[in-house]
Each structure stands twice: as structure tokens, then as C-alpha cells.
Amino acid sequence: MPKNKGKGGKNRKRGKNEADDEKRELVFKEDGQEYAQVLRMLGNGRCESMCIDGTKRLSHIRGKMHKKVWIAAGDIILVGLRDYQDDKADVILKYMPDEARMALVMIISSLKTKISTKSRFSNCDGMNKIESEGSWEKLMGQFYALCCELVVEQS
């Protein structure tokens, strides 16, 4: 009978995510990208996601992330928008919970500066209310509502 010369089996391969503890640089969206929250997983490397702009999109998990970065319903992701299909997108990055909270605070602060520069949006009480809330789901819900109100007031 031959001796086992390998380094281990399936269980050894599962425990390779040792670099998750390290802090990584926070990535913000660029042109052609959008923040989104996963509504549900559909299988076959796809998920249904609600983007910040209010559009529900079918998102495809790219091959580099497939079976390495686990995405579940409720996660905050960065998606790349397609020029030729508005209802589909590609998942570029999954934010860890602390990174997502930090990105949301940065978005809110940038919105505050944009709003305060315009005279007709001088009160930022909605923004202060959002930052005082503790629950992540409440934060996202109020953030979506505030973004919708701003879009309506600007038009």
C-alpha cells in the first residue's frame, strides 16, 4: 500500500482564509460602479441586489471571488454597472461589516457637504438622525429613504 505523501485533504483546503484578520484599504466607488445590498442569493454565482440608486439588479459574482469570498443576503457589495444592460451588474467587492459601516459614514459626510453648500437643502436633521441610529438595517433603510427624498427634491 502506498504512503500518503500529500499535505492533507479537503479540510486543510477549507482553512486557508487566514489573511481575513488583516486590515485592508477601503475601496470607494468610481465611475460605472455602485454600492448595493444583496437581497437574495439565486445560485449559479448570481444574486439579486438593490443598488443605492434604487434599481434592483441581477448581479453576477466574478470568478476570482467564486468559492473564495462567501456572499449572503444582507451583505454590502460594490457592483460594476454594464453599459449595455441596465438591469444586470457584476460583483466587484464584498465589504466586511466594519468596512461597510465606514463607507456609509463617508458617503453620509460627503452628502452633508453637498447638501450644506446648496441653500435650499440647508437643514441636515435627517443626516444627524441617521448617524445616531445603531442598527445596520435601520441605517440602510433610512439612508435609502433620505437618498430618495434628495432625488425628489432636486428634480
DSSP file with accessible surface (Angstrom, degrees, kcal/mol):
  #  RESIDUE AA STRUCTURE BP1 BP2  ACC     N-H-->O    O-->H-N    N-H-->O    O-->H-N    TCO  KAPPA ALPHA  PHI   PSI    X-CA   Y-CA   Z-CA
    1    1 A M              0   0  227      0, 0.0     2,-0.1     0, 0.0     0, 0.0   0.000 360.0 360.0 360.0 131.6    0.0    0.0    0.0
    2    2 A P        -     0   0  117      0, 0.0     2,-0.2     0, 0.0     3,-0.0  -0.362 360.0-115.3 -72.7 150.5    1.5    3.4   -0.9
    3    3 A K        -     0   0  180      1,-0.1     2,-0.6    -2,-0.1     0, 0.0  -0.534  30.4-105.0 -80.5 150.7    2.2    6.0    1.7
    4    4 A N        +     0   0  165     -2,-0.2    -1,-0.1     1,-0.2     0, 0.0  -0.657  41.5 172.0 -76.3 116.5    0.3    9.3    1.8
    5    5 A K        +     0   0  196     -2,-0.6    -1,-0.2     3,-0.0    -2,-0.0   0.394  43.4 100.7-106.7   0.1    2.7   11.9    0.5
    6    6 A G  S    S-     0   0   67      1,-0.1     3,-0.1     0, 0.0    -2,-0.0  -0.160  78.1-118.4 -79.7 178.1    0.3   14.8    0.3
    7    7 A K  S    S-     0   0  177      1,-0.4     2,-0.3     2,-0.0    -1,-0.1   0.388  73.7 -63.6 -96.0  -3.9   -0.1   17.7    2.7
    8    8 A G        -     0   0   57      4,-0.0    -1,-0.4     3,-0.0     2,-0.1  -0.827  52.3 -98.5 143.3-177.4   -3.7   16.9    3.6
    9    9 A G    >>  -     0   0   43     -2,-0.3     4,-1.4    -3,-0.1     3,-0.6  -0.040  63.6 -42.1-117.4-142.4   -7.2   16.7    2.2
   10   10 A K  H 3> S+     0   0  143      1,-0.2     4,-1.3     2,-0.2     3,-0.1   0.862 127.1  56.2 -63.3 -39.6  -10.4   18.7    1.9
   11   11 A N  H 3> S+     0   0  122      1,-0.2     4,-0.9     2,-0.2    -1,-0.2   0.831 104.4  53.9 -66.6 -29.7  -10.4   20.0    5.4
   12   12 A R  H <4 S+     0   0  124     -3,-0.6     3,-0.5     1,-0.2    -1,-0.2   0.891 106.2  52.8 -69.2 -37.5   -6.9   21.5    5.0
   13   13 A K  H >< S+     0   0  148     -4,-1.4     3,-0.8     1,-0.2    -1,-0.2   0.803 102.8  59.5 -68.1 -28.4   -8.1   23.4    1.9
   14   14 A R  H 3< S+     0   0  169     -4,-1.3     3,-0.5     1,-0.2    -1,-0.2   0.818  97.3  60.0 -69.3 -30.6  -11.0   24.9    3.9
   15   15 A G  T 3< S+     0   0   47     -4,-0.9    -1,-0.2    -3,-0.5    -2,-0.1  -0.033  70.8 105.5 -92.5  34.3   -8.9   26.6    6.5
   16   16 A K    <   +     0   0  126     -3,-0.8     2,-1.8     1,-0.2     3,-0.4   0.479  47.0  96.1 -92.5  -3.4   -6.9   28.9    4.1
   17   17 A N        +     0   0   90     -3,-0.5     3,-0.5     1,-0.2    -1,-0.2  -0.392  40.1 129.1 -86.7  63.9   -8.6   32.2    4.9
   18   18 A E    >   +     0   0  156     -2,-1.8     3,-0.7     1,-0.2    -1,-0.2   0.665  60.0  66.9 -89.0 -17.2   -6.0   33.3    7.5
   19   19 A A  G >  S+     0   0   64     -3,-0.4     3,-0.7     1,-0.2    -1,-0.2   0.401  73.6  91.5 -86.4   4.8   -5.5   36.8    5.9
   20   20 A D  G 3  S+     0   0  106     -3,-0.5    -1,-0.2     1,-0.2    -2,-0.1   0.744  76.2  64.3 -70.7 -22.8   -9.0   37.9    6.8
   21   21 A D  G <  S+     0   0  152     -3,-0.7    -1,-0.2    -4,-0.1    -2,-0.1   0.745  84.2  93.2 -73.1 -23.0   -7.9   39.4   10.1
   22   22 A E  S <  S-     0   0  145     -3,-0.7     2,-0.3    -4,-0.1    -3,-0.0  -0.404  82.9-113.6 -72.8 148.0   -5.7   42.0    8.4
   23   23 A K        -     0   0  171     -2,-0.1     2,-0.3     3,-0.0    -1,-0.1  -0.615  33.4-161.7 -77.8 136.3   -7.0   45.4    7.7
   24   24 A R        -     0   0  114     -2,-0.3     2,-0.1    -4,-0.1     3,-0.0  -0.816  29.4 -87.4-116.2 163.2   -7.3   46.2    4.0
   25   25 A E        -     0   0  170     -2,-0.3     2,-0.4     1,-0.1    -1,-0.0  -0.416  45.2-111.8 -71.1 138.6   -7.6   49.6    2.3
   26   26 A L        -     0   0   39     -2,-0.1     2,-0.5     1,-0.0    -1,-0.1  -0.560  30.3-150.3 -74.8 125.9  -11.1   50.9    2.0
   27   27 A V        -     0   0   67     -2,-0.4     2,-0.2    -3,-0.0    76,-0.0  -0.868  10.0-161.9-102.5 126.6  -12.2   50.9   -1.7
   28   28 A F        -     0   0   80     -2,-0.5    50,-0.0     1,-0.1     2,-0.0  -0.669  29.2 -90.2-102.7 162.8  -14.7   53.6   -2.8
   29   29 A K        -     0   0   89     -2,-0.2     2,-0.2     1,-0.1    -1,-0.1  -0.322  39.4-168.0 -73.1 152.7  -16.9   53.5   -5.9
   30   30 A E    >   -     0   0  136      1,-0.1     3,-1.7     4,-0.0     2,-0.1  -0.543  45.9 -49.1-121.1-170.8  -15.7   55.0   -9.2
   31   31 A D  T 3  S+     0   0  168      1,-0.3    -1,-0.1    -2,-0.2     3,-0.1  -0.446 129.3  22.5 -63.9 135.3  -17.5   55.8  -12.5
   32   32 A G  T 3  S+     0   0   43      1,-0.3    49,-3.0    -2,-0.1     2,-0.3   0.566 107.9  98.6  83.2   9.6  -19.5   52.9  -13.6
   33   33 A Q  E <   -A   80   0A  37     -3,-1.7     2,-0.3    47,-0.3    -1,-0.3  -0.899  47.6-175.6-126.2 158.7  -19.7   51.4  -10.1
   34   34 A E  E     -A   79   0A  22     45,-2.4    45,-3.0    -2,-0.3     2,-0.3  -0.994  27.3-114.6-151.3 150.6  -22.4   51.5   -7.5
   35   35 A Y  E     +A   78   0A  19     -2,-0.3    17,-2.3    43,-0.2     2,-0.3  -0.648  41.8 174.0 -82.5 146.6  -22.9   50.3   -3.9
   36   36 A A  E     -AB  77  51A   2     41,-2.5    41,-2.8    -2,-0.3     2,-0.4  -0.973  29.2-134.0-150.4 161.2  -25.6   47.7   -3.4
   37   37 A Q  E     -AB  76  50A  31     13,-2.2    13,-2.7    -2,-0.3     2,-0.4  -0.976  31.3-117.8-118.9 133.7  -27.1   45.4   -0.8
   38   38 A V  E     - B   0  49A   2     37,-2.6    36,-2.8    -2,-0.4    11,-0.3  -0.560  27.2-177.0 -73.3 123.7  -27.7   41.7   -1.5
   39   39 A L  E     -     0   0A  71      9,-3.1     2,-0.3    -2,-0.4    10,-0.2   0.890  65.5 -18.6 -85.4 -48.5  -31.4   40.9   -1.3
   40   40 A R  E     - B   0  48A 143      8,-1.5     8,-3.0    33,-0.1     2,-0.4  -0.985  61.1-114.3-158.4 153.3  -31.2   37.2   -2.0
   41   41 A M  E     - B   0  47A  77     -2,-0.3     6,-0.2     6,-0.2    32,-0.0  -0.721  21.9-173.4 -89.5 138.2  -28.9   34.6   -3.4
   42   42 A L  E     -     0   0A  57      4,-2.0     5,-0.2    -2,-0.4    -1,-0.1   0.559  36.3-120.2-108.6 -13.2  -30.1   32.9   -6.6
   43   43 A G  E >  S+ B   0  46A  41      3,-1.0     3,-0.8     1,-0.0    -1,-0.2  -0.150  85.0  74.4  91.4 167.5  -27.4   30.2   -7.1
   44   44 A N  T 3  S-     0   0  144      1,-0.2     3,-0.1    -2,-0.1    17,-0.1   0.833 129.2 -57.7  58.6  33.8  -25.0   29.6  -10.1
   45   45 A G  T 3  S+     0   0   13      1,-0.2    16,-3.3    15,-0.1     2,-0.3   0.791 112.0 114.9  72.7  26.8  -22.9   32.6   -8.9
   46   46 A R  E <   +BC  43  60A  94     -3,-0.8    -4,-2.0    14,-0.2    -3,-1.0  -0.918  37.8 179.2-128.7 156.3  -25.7   35.1   -9.1
   47   47 A C  E     -BC  41  59A   0     12,-2.5    12,-3.5    -2,-0.3     2,-0.5  -0.983  29.7-119.6-149.5 157.9  -27.6   37.3   -6.6
   48   48 A E  E     -BC  40  58A  33     -8,-3.0    -9,-3.1    -2,-0.3    -8,-1.5  -0.889  39.5-177.4 -99.5 127.2  -30.3   39.8   -6.6
   49   49 A S  E     -BC  38  57A   0      8,-3.0     8,-3.1    -2,-0.5     2,-0.6  -0.949  26.7-139.0-131.8 148.8  -29.2   43.2   -5.3
   50   50 A M  E     -BC  37  56A  49    -13,-2.7   -13,-2.2    -2,-0.3     6,-0.2  -0.929  26.6-148.0-105.6 115.9  -30.7   46.6   -4.6
   51   51 A C  E >   -B   36   0A   0      4,-2.6     3,-1.9    -2,-0.6   -15,-0.3  -0.407  24.2-112.0 -81.8 161.2  -28.4   49.4   -5.6
   52   52 A I  T 3  S+     0   0   29    -17,-2.3   -16,-0.1     1,-0.3    -1,-0.1   0.827 115.4  65.1 -61.1 -31.7  -28.2   52.8   -3.8
   53   53 A D  T 3  S-     0   0   79    -18,-0.3    -1,-0.3     2,-0.1     3,-0.1   0.482 121.4-105.5 -74.4   1.6  -29.7   54.4   -6.9
   54   54 A G  S <  S+     0   0   48     -3,-1.9     2,-0.4     1,-0.3    -2,-0.1   0.497  78.6 129.3  92.8   6.0  -32.9   52.5   -6.3
   55   55 A T        -     0   0   44     31,-0.0    -4,-2.6     2,-0.0     2,-0.5  -0.793  53.2-138.8 -99.0 134.1  -32.6   49.9   -9.1
   56   56 A K  E     -C   50   0A 112     -2,-0.4     2,-0.3    -6,-0.2    -6,-0.2  -0.798  31.9-175.9 -89.3 124.0  -32.9   46.2   -8.4
   57   57 A R  E     -C   49   0A   8     -8,-3.1    -8,-3.0    -2,-0.5     2,-0.7  -0.919  32.4-124.4-126.1 150.5  -30.2   44.4  -10.4
   58   58 A L  E     -Cd  48  88A  51     29,-2.4    31,-2.2    -2,-0.3     2,-0.4  -0.829  38.1-158.4 -87.9 116.7  -29.2   40.8  -11.1
   59   59 A S  E     -Cd  47  89A   0    -12,-3.5   -12,-2.5    -2,-0.7     2,-0.5  -0.838   9.4-148.1-108.1 139.4  -25.6   40.6  -10.1
   60   60 A H  E     -Cd  46  90A  82     29,-2.3    31,-2.9    -2,-0.4     2,-0.5  -0.882  16.0-133.1-105.4 128.1  -23.0   38.1  -11.2
   61   61 A I  E     - d   0  91A  15    -16,-3.3    31,-0.1    -2,-0.5     5,-0.1  -0.713  30.5-123.5 -81.5 122.7  -20.2   37.0   -8.8
   62   62 A R    >>  -     0   0   97     29,-0.8     4,-1.2    -2,-0.5     3,-1.1  -0.210  18.5-110.2 -69.7 159.1  -17.0   37.1  -10.7
   63   63 A G  T 34 S+     0   0   61      1,-0.3    -1,-0.1     2,-0.2    -2,-0.0   0.784 113.5  61.7 -62.6 -31.5  -14.7   34.1  -11.0
   64   64 A K  T 34 S+     0   0  154      1,-0.2    -1,-0.3     4,-0.1    -2,-0.0   0.833 112.9  38.0 -64.4 -30.1  -12.0   35.5   -8.7
   65   65 A M  T X> S+     0   0   12     -3,-1.1     4,-2.6    26,-0.1     3,-2.0   0.652  88.4 115.2 -93.1 -18.9  -14.5   35.7   -5.8
   66   66 A H  T 3< S-     0   0   87     -4,-1.2     4,-0.1     1,-0.3    -3,-0.0  -0.337  94.7  -5.8 -62.4 125.6  -16.3   32.4   -6.6
   67   67 A K  T 34 S+     0   0  155      2,-0.3    -1,-0.3     1,-0.1     3,-0.1   0.597 130.7  68.9  64.8  12.7  -15.9   29.9   -3.8
   68   68 A K  T <4 S+     0   0  134     -3,-2.0     2,-0.6     1,-0.3    -2,-0.2   0.636  97.7  40.8-121.1 -40.7  -13.4   32.2   -2.0
   69   69 A V  S  < S-     0   0   54     -4,-2.6     2,-0.5     2,-0.0    -1,-0.3  -0.957  80.2-145.4-113.2 116.4  -15.5   35.1   -0.8
   70   70 A W        -     0   0  177     -2,-0.6     2,-0.4    -3,-0.1    -4,-0.1  -0.717  14.2-165.8 -89.4 124.2  -18.8   34.0    0.6
   71   71 A I        +     0   0   18     -2,-0.5     2,-0.3     4,-0.0   -10,-0.0  -0.905   9.1 178.1-111.0 135.1  -21.7   36.4    0.0
   72   72 A A    >   -     0   0   51     -2,-0.4     3,-1.7     1,-0.0   -34,-0.2  -0.811  42.0 -71.6-129.0 169.3  -25.0   36.1    1.8
   73   73 A A  T 3  S+     0   0   63     -2,-0.3   -34,-0.2     1,-0.2     3,-0.1  -0.389 118.1  28.9 -61.8 135.5  -28.3   38.1    1.8
   74   74 A G  T 3  S+     0   0   30    -36,-2.8    -1,-0.2     1,-0.3   -35,-0.1   0.263  87.0 133.0  97.3 -11.1  -27.9   41.4    3.5
   75   75 A D    <   -     0   0   40     -3,-1.7   -37,-2.6   -38,-0.1     2,-0.5  -0.408  56.5-124.8 -72.4 151.4  -24.2   41.9    2.7
   76   76 A I  E     +A   37   0A  16     19,-0.5    19,-2.5   -39,-0.2     2,-0.3  -0.849  37.8 175.3 -97.9 128.8  -23.0   45.2    1.2
   77   77 A I  E     -AE  36  94A   0    -41,-2.8   -41,-2.5    -2,-0.5     2,-0.5  -0.843  32.5-125.6-130.7 163.9  -21.2   44.9   -2.1
   78   78 A L  E     -AE  35  93A   1     15,-2.8    14,-3.2    -2,-0.3    15,-1.5  -0.968  32.7-166.4-109.6 123.7  -19.6   47.0   -4.8
   79   79 A V  E     -AE  34  91A   0    -45,-3.0   -45,-2.4    -2,-0.5     2,-0.5  -0.873  18.2-134.1-115.1 147.6  -21.0   46.3   -8.3
   80   80 A G  E     -AE  33  90A  11     10,-3.3    10,-2.1    -2,-0.4   -47,-0.3  -0.881  26.8-134.5 -96.8 125.0  -19.8   47.3  -11.7
   81   81 A L  E     - E   0  89A  48    -49,-3.0     2,-0.4    -2,-0.5     8,-0.2  -0.480  13.4-127.7 -79.5 150.6  -22.6   48.5  -13.9
   82   82 A R        -     0   0   52      6,-0.9     6,-0.1     3,-0.6    -1,-0.0  -0.800   2.5-147.8 -99.3 139.5  -22.9   47.3  -17.5
   83   83 A D  S    S+     0   0  168     -2,-0.4    -1,-0.1     1,-0.2     3,-0.1   0.860  99.4  39.4 -70.1 -34.8  -23.2   49.8  -20.3
   84   84 A Y  S    S+     0   0  175      1,-0.2     2,-0.4     2,-0.0    -1,-0.2   0.573 118.5  44.1 -97.7 -11.7  -25.4   47.6  -22.5
   85   85 A Q    >   -     0   0   57      3,-0.2     3,-0.7     1,-0.1    -3,-0.6  -0.915  55.3-176.4-136.4 111.6  -27.6   46.1  -19.7
   86   86 A D  T 3  S+     0   0  110     -2,-0.4    -1,-0.1     1,-0.2    -4,-0.1   0.773  84.5  55.2 -78.0 -24.5  -29.0   48.3  -17.1
   87   87 A D  T 3  S+     0   0  100    -30,-0.1   -29,-2.4    -6,-0.1     2,-0.3   0.392 103.1  64.6 -92.1   5.9  -30.7   45.5  -15.1
   88   88 A K  E <   +d   58   0A  70     -3,-0.7    -6,-0.9   -31,-0.2     2,-0.3  -0.932  56.8 170.7-129.1 152.4  -27.5   43.5  -14.7
   89   89 A A  E     -dE  59  81A   0    -31,-2.2   -29,-2.3    -2,-0.3     2,-0.4  -0.931  27.7-120.0-149.8 170.2  -24.3   44.1  -12.8
   90   90 A D  E     -dE  60  80A  53    -10,-2.1   -10,-3.3    -2,-0.3     2,-0.4  -0.973  26.5-122.2-120.7 133.1  -21.0   42.3  -11.8
   91   91 A V  E     +dE  61  79A   0    -31,-2.9   -29,-0.8    -2,-0.4   -12,-0.2  -0.592  33.9 170.1 -75.9 122.5  -19.9   42.0   -8.1
   92   92 A I  E     +     0   0A  48    -14,-3.2     2,-0.3    -2,-0.4   -13,-0.2   0.804  61.6   2.4 -98.2 -40.3  -16.5   43.6   -7.7
   93   93 A L  E     - E   0  78A  32    -15,-1.5   -15,-2.8   -66,-0.0     2,-0.5  -0.999  54.2-141.7-153.3 142.8  -16.0   43.5   -4.0
   94   94 A K  E     - E   0  77A  37     -2,-0.3     2,-0.4   -17,-0.2   -17,-0.2  -0.946  25.7-139.4-106.5 128.5  -17.7   42.4   -0.8
   95   95 A Y        -     0   0    5    -19,-2.5   -19,-0.5    -2,-0.5   -69,-0.0  -0.697  12.7-127.5 -86.1 137.5  -17.4   44.8    2.1
   96   96 A M     >  -     0   0   59     -2,-0.4     4,-2.8     1,-0.1     5,-0.2  -0.425  36.0-101.8 -71.3 158.0  -16.8   43.4    5.6
   97   97 A P  H  > S+     0   0  103      0, 0.0     4,-2.1     0, 0.0     5,-0.2   0.886 122.9  46.3 -55.6 -40.5  -19.3   44.8    8.2
   98   98 A D  H  > S+     0   0   81      1,-0.2     4,-2.0     2,-0.2     5,-0.1   0.885 113.5  49.5 -71.3 -33.6  -16.9   47.3    9.7
   99   99 A E  H  > S+     0   0   22      2,-0.2     4,-2.7     1,-0.2    -1,-0.2   0.898 109.8  51.6 -68.2 -38.8  -15.8   48.5    6.2
  100  100 A A  H  X S+     0   0    5     -4,-2.8     4,-2.3     2,-0.2    -2,-0.2   0.908 110.0  48.7 -64.9 -41.2  -19.4   48.9    5.1
  101  101 A R  H  X S+     0   0  104     -4,-2.1     4,-2.2    -5,-0.2    -1,-0.2   0.927 112.8  48.2 -63.9 -41.3  -20.2   51.0    8.2
  102  102 A M  H  X S+     0   0  114     -4,-2.0     4,-2.2     1,-0.2    -2,-0.2   0.915 111.5  49.5 -65.9 -42.4  -17.1   53.2    7.5
  103  103 A A  H  X S+     0   0    4     -4,-2.7     4,-2.4     2,-0.2    -1,-0.2   0.897 109.9  52.0 -63.8 -39.3  -18.1   53.6    3.8
  104  104 A L  H  X S+     0   0   10     -4,-2.3     4,-2.6     2,-0.2    -2,-0.2   0.920 109.0  49.5 -64.3 -41.4  -21.6   54.5    4.8
  105  105 A V  H  X S+     0   0   73     -4,-2.2     4,-2.6     1,-0.2    -1,-0.2   0.914 111.2  49.9 -64.1 -39.3  -20.3   57.2    7.2
  106  106 A M  H  X S+     0   0   91     -4,-2.2     4,-2.2     2,-0.2    -2,-0.2   0.906 111.3  48.8 -65.9 -39.4  -18.1   58.6    4.4
  107  107 A I  H  X S+     0   0   33     -4,-2.4     4,-2.4     2,-0.2    -2,-0.2   0.927 111.7  49.3 -64.7 -44.1  -21.0   58.7    2.0
  108  108 A I  H  X S+     0   0    2     -4,-2.6     4,-2.5     1,-0.2    -2,-0.2   0.922 110.8  49.7 -62.7 -42.3  -23.2   60.5    4.5
  109  109 A S  H  X S+     0   0   51     -4,-2.6     4,-1.9     1,-0.2    -1,-0.2   0.898 111.1  49.0 -67.2 -36.0  -20.4   63.0    5.3
  110  110 A S  H  X S+     0   0   48     -4,-2.2     4,-2.0     1,-0.2    -1,-0.2   0.892 111.1  50.5 -69.0 -35.7  -20.0   63.7    1.6
  111  111 A L  H  X S+     0   0   31     -4,-2.4     4,-2.8     2,-0.2     5,-0.2   0.890 107.2  55.3 -64.8 -38.1  -23.7   64.1    1.2
  112  112 A K  H  X S+     0   0   51     -4,-2.5     4,-2.9     1,-0.2    -2,-0.2   0.920 108.5  46.8 -60.4 -44.0  -23.7   66.5    4.1
  113  113 A T  H  X S+     0   0   84     -4,-1.9     4,-1.2     1,-0.2    -1,-0.2   0.902 113.5  48.5 -67.5 -37.9  -21.1   68.7    2.4
  114  114 A K  H  X S+     0   0  131     -4,-2.0     4,-0.7     2,-0.2    -2,-0.2   0.912 115.6  44.3 -65.7 -41.2  -23.0   68.7   -0.9
  115  115 A I  H >< S+     0   0   13     -4,-2.8     3,-0.9     1,-0.2     6,-0.4   0.915 110.2  53.6 -71.1 -42.3  -26.3   69.5    0.8
  116  116 A S  H 3< S+     0   0   74     -4,-2.9    -1,-0.2     1,-0.3    -2,-0.2   0.768 102.4  59.4 -68.3 -22.9  -24.9   72.2    3.0
  117  117 A T  H 3< S+     0   0  111     -4,-1.2     2,-0.4    -5,-0.2    -1,-0.3   0.788  95.4  73.3 -74.0 -24.6  -23.4   74.0    0.0
  118  118 A K  S X< S-     0   0   94     -3,-0.9     3,-0.8    -4,-0.7     0, 0.0  -0.746  77.2-145.4 -91.4 134.1  -26.9   74.4   -1.5
  119  119 A S  G >  S+     0   0  111     -2,-0.4     3,-0.8     1,-0.2    -1,-0.1   0.849  95.4  55.7 -69.8 -33.6  -29.1   76.9    0.2
  120  120 A R  G 3  S+     0   0  151      1,-0.3    -1,-0.2     2,-0.1     3,-0.2   0.659 108.3  49.4 -78.4 -11.3  -32.4   75.1   -0.3
  121  121 A F  G <  S+     0   0    8     -3,-0.8    -1,-0.3    -6,-0.4    -3,-0.2  -0.297  72.4 131.7-113.1  47.7  -31.0   72.0    1.5
  122  122 A S    <   +     0   0   91     -3,-0.8     2,-0.5    -5,-0.1    -1,-0.1   0.800  49.8  76.2 -76.6 -26.0  -29.7   73.8    4.5
  123  123 A N        +     0   0  114     -3,-0.2     3,-0.2     1,-0.1     0, 0.0  -0.721  50.6 180.0 -92.3 131.0  -31.1   71.6    7.2
  124  124 A C     >  +     0   0   25     -2,-0.5     4,-1.8     1,-0.1     5,-0.2  -0.163  38.9 126.1-115.9  35.5  -29.4   68.3    7.7
  125  125 A D  H  > S+     0   0  110      1,-0.2     4,-2.0     2,-0.2     5,-0.2   0.869  72.3  56.9 -64.3 -35.0  -31.5   66.9   10.5
  126  126 A G  H  > S+     0   0   28      1,-0.2     4,-1.8    -3,-0.2    -1,-0.2   0.890 105.9  50.3 -62.4 -38.5  -32.2   63.7    8.6
  127  127 A M  H  > S+     0   0    2      2,-0.2     4,-2.0     1,-0.2    -1,-0.2   0.914 109.5  49.8 -66.2 -43.3  -28.4   63.0    8.3
  128  128 A N  H  X S+     0   0   81     -4,-1.8     4,-1.3     1,-0.2    -1,-0.2   0.879 109.4  52.7 -64.3 -36.0  -27.9   63.5   12.1
  129  129 A K  H  X S+     0   0  123     -4,-2.0     4,-1.0     1,-0.2    -1,-0.2   0.903 108.0  51.7 -65.4 -38.7  -30.8   61.1   12.8
  130  130 A I  H >< S+     0   0    4     -4,-1.8     3,-0.7     1,-0.2    -2,-0.2   0.932 108.6  49.6 -64.9 -43.5  -29.2   58.5   10.5
  131  131 A E  H 3< S+     0   0   85     -4,-2.0    -1,-0.2     1,-0.2    -2,-0.2   0.806 106.9  56.2 -68.8 -24.6  -25.8   58.7   12.3
  132  132 A S  H 3< S+     0   0   89     -4,-1.3    -1,-0.2    -5,-0.2    -2,-0.2   0.736  86.9  95.5 -81.0 -20.4  -27.4   58.4   15.7
  133  133 A E    <<  -     0   0   60     -4,-1.0    -3,-0.0    -3,-0.7     6,-0.0  -0.383  57.8-160.9 -70.1 151.5  -29.1   55.1   14.9
  134  134 A G        +     0   0   55     -2,-0.1     2,-0.2     5,-0.0    -1,-0.1   0.816  58.7  87.4-103.6 -35.4  -27.3   51.9   15.9
  135  135 A S     >  -     0   0   46      1,-0.1     4,-2.3     2,-0.0     5,-0.1  -0.440  66.4-142.1 -75.7 137.3  -28.9   49.0   13.9
  136  136 A W  H  > S+     0   0   42      1,-0.2     4,-2.4     2,-0.2     5,-0.2   0.900 101.5  50.9 -64.4 -42.2  -27.3   48.3   10.5
  137  137 A E  H  > S+     0   0  131      1,-0.2     4,-2.5     2,-0.2    -1,-0.2   0.914 111.3  48.2 -64.3 -40.4  -30.7   47.5    8.9
  138  138 A K  H  > S+     0   0  122      2,-0.2     4,-2.7     1,-0.2     5,-0.3   0.906 110.3  52.9 -64.9 -41.0  -32.2   50.7   10.2
  139  139 A L  H  X S+     0   0   10     -4,-2.3     4,-2.3     2,-0.2    -2,-0.2   0.945 111.8  44.3 -58.7 -48.4  -29.2   52.7    8.9
  140  140 A M  H  X S+     0   0    9     -4,-2.4     4,-2.6     2,-0.2     5,-0.2   0.919 113.7  50.4 -66.0 -41.3  -29.6   51.3    5.4
  141  141 A G  H  X S+     0   0   40     -4,-2.5     4,-2.2     1,-0.2    -1,-0.2   0.933 114.0  43.7 -62.4 -45.3  -33.3   51.8    5.4
  142  142 A Q  H  X S+     0   0   58     -4,-2.7     4,-2.6     2,-0.2    -1,-0.2   0.861 111.7  54.6 -68.9 -33.6  -33.1   55.4    6.5
  143  143 A F  H  X S+     0   0    1     -4,-2.3     4,-2.5    -5,-0.3    -2,-0.2   0.930 109.1  47.5 -65.4 -43.6  -30.2   56.0    4.1
  144  144 A Y  H  X S+     0   0   41     -4,-2.6     4,-2.4     2,-0.2    -2,-0.2   0.926 112.8  49.5 -61.0 -43.9  -32.3   54.8    1.2
  145  145 A A  H  X S+     0   0   50     -4,-2.2     4,-2.3     1,-0.2    -2,-0.2   0.920 111.7  48.0 -63.2 -42.6  -35.2   56.9    2.2
  146  146 A L  H  X S+     0   0   21     -4,-2.6     4,-2.4     2,-0.2    -1,-0.2   0.914 110.8  50.9 -65.4 -41.4  -33.1   60.0    2.6
  147  147 A C  H  X S+     0   0   21     -4,-2.5     4,-2.2     1,-0.2    -1,-0.2   0.913 110.4  50.0 -62.2 -41.0  -31.5   59.4   -0.8
  148  148 A C  H  X S+     0   0   76     -4,-2.4     4,-2.2     1,-0.2    -1,-0.2   0.908 110.2  49.9 -63.7 -41.4  -34.9   59.1   -2.4
  149  149 A E  H  X S+     0   0  108     -4,-2.3     4,-2.6     1,-0.2    -1,-0.2   0.910 110.6  50.1 -63.5 -41.2  -36.1   62.3   -0.7
  150  150 A L  H  X S+     0   0   17     -4,-2.4     4,-2.1     2,-0.2    -1,-0.2   0.897 110.0  50.0 -65.2 -39.6  -33.0   64.2   -2.0
  151  151 A V  H  X S+     0   0   94     -4,-2.2     4,-1.5     2,-0.2    -1,-0.2   0.925 112.3  47.7 -64.2 -41.5  -33.5   62.9   -5.6
  152  152 A V  H  < S+     0   0  103     -4,-2.2    -2,-0.2     1,-0.2    -1,-0.2   0.929 113.2  47.7 -66.0 -41.5  -37.2   64.0   -5.5
  153  153 A E  H  < S+     0   0   97     -4,-2.6    -1,-0.2     1,-0.2    -2,-0.2   0.835 109.5  53.4 -70.5 -31.2  -36.3   67.5   -4.1
  154  154 A Q  H  <        0   0  103     -4,-2.1    -1,-0.2    -5,-0.2    -2,-0.2   0.821 360.0 360.0 -72.8 -29.7  -33.5   68.0   -6.6
  155  155 A S     <        0   0  128     -4,-1.5    -3,-0.0    -5,-0.2    -4,-0.0  -0.081 360.0 360.0 -86.9 360.0  -35.8   67.3   -9.6
